[in-house]
């Protein structure tokens, strides 16, 4: 897989996680002021803007997978 493609896929997945967390936090803050929810969404979009640069500059985190996830038995 080309490097550019894997970077795009990684940023897309991370962006989905960031937006999901922002939505969850904003949902939990629904009884609070609109300013509090606005801060959550502003921080989320700032993180989305920084994500491609951070993905290029920071080292990759290699997490070990359990054997059942690393090589599924497809019989």
C-alpha positions in Angstrom: 0.0 0.0 0.0 1.5 3.4 -0.9 2.5 5.7 1.9 0.1 8.5 0.9 -2.8 6.1 0.8 -2.1 4.6 4.3 -1.7 8.2 5.7 -5.1 9.1 4.3 -6.7 6.0 5.7 -5.1 6.6 9.1 -6.1 10.2 9.2 -9.7 9.3 8.2 -10.0 6.7 10.9 -8.5 9.0 13.5 -10.8 11.9 12.4 -13.8 9.6 12.8 -12.7 8.8 16.4 -12.1 12.5 17.2 -15.5 13.5 15.8 -17.2 10.7 17.6 -15.7 11.7 20.9 -16.6 15.3 20.3 -20.2 14.3 19.6 -20.4 12.2 22.7 -19.0 15.0 24.9 -21.3 17.5 23.3 -24.2 15.2 23.9 -23.3 14.8 27.6 -23.1 18.6 27.9 -26.5 19.2 26.4 -27.8 20.6 29.7 -24.8 23.1 29.9 -24.4 26.3 28.1 -23.9 26.6 24.4 -20.5 28.1 25.0 -19.3 24.8 26.6 -20.5 22.8 23.6 -18.9 25.3 21.3 -15.5 24.9 23.0 -15.8 21.1 22.6 -16.5 21.4 18.8 -13.8 24.1 18.4 -11.2 21.8 20.0 -12.4 18.9 17.9 -12.0 20.8 14.6 -8.6 22.2 15.8 -7.5 18.6 16.4 -8.7 17.6 12.9 -6.6 20.4 11.4 -3.5 19.3 13.4 -4.0 15.6 12.8 -2.3 15.2 9.4 0.8 17.1 10.6 1.0 15.2 13.8 0.6 11.9 12.0 3.6 12.8 9.8 5.8 14.1 12.6 5.1 11.7 15.5 6.3 8.1 15.5 3.8 5.4 14.9 2.4 3.6 18.0 2.7 -0.2 17.5 0.2 -1.9 19.7 0.4 -5.7 19.8 -2.7 -7.5 18.7 -4.0 -10.7 20.4 -3.5 -13.8 18.3 -7.2 -14.1 17.5 -7.3 -10.7 15.9 -3.9 -10.9 14.2 -4.6 -14.1 12.3 -8.3 -15.0 12.2 -9.2 -18.5 11.4 -11.1 -18.4 8.1 -12.1 -22.0 7.5 
